[in-house]
């Protein structure tokens, strides 16, 4: 496992909402992040699809990880 992925997982483990959802950081490198989570029944809307809030959370957190991975190098 890369140092970057290990550090990313450490950061994710400090996010209580991410822990609540059961999020896992699958890949993390400069400019890129991949998060996953099991779509359980309690994360679905009434028609059985993943709730939009869950989908937007994944997109938002991926963007945050990916952006921070390159912005931190210039700061």
N, C-alpha and C positions, 0 to 999 in steps of 0.2 A: 504494500500500500504506500502511495506517495505521501510525503510530508504534508502536502497541501490538502489532500483528501482527509488525512488524519486530523489536521487542524480544523478543517471545515466541519467534520463530524463532532469535534469538541464544541465548536460554536453552536451547532444545531442542538446539541444536548443541553444547552443552557436556555433554549427557547421553550418556555412552558407550553405555549399553544402548539408548537410543532410536536412536542412530546405527547400532548393530548390526542393529536391526530394520528400519531404513530409514523411520522415522516422519517424517511431514510434518505441520506445523501449517498447516491449511487456513484456519481462521478463528479470530480471537481478539478479543474485546471484553469489556467489563465484565460479569462473571457468566457468560460463555460461551466455550467453546473447542471446536474441532473438529480432531481428529487423524485421520490416515489412514495406512495402510501396505498394501503389496501382500502378499497372503497367498500366499507362496511355498510350495513343497512342504516346505521345512524348517521351516515354521511351522504345519504341519498335524499332526493326530493320526492314528492308524493307519486311521481310517475316512474320511480325506480332508477333514475339517472343520477350521476354524481351531482351534488348541489353546486350551483354556480360559485358560491362562496369558497368551496373547497378547491375548485378549479382555479379561481382567481388567486387564492392563497398560494398555490403551487407556482403559478406564473410569477407572482410578486416576489416570492422568496428566491426563486431561481434567478430572476433579474438582479436581486440584491446581492446574492452570492457572486454571480458572474461579474457584475459591475465592481464590487469591492475587490475582487481578485486582481483587477487591472488598475483601479484607482489608487489602491494602497501602494503601488509601486511608484507612483508619481508624487505622492504626498510626502 
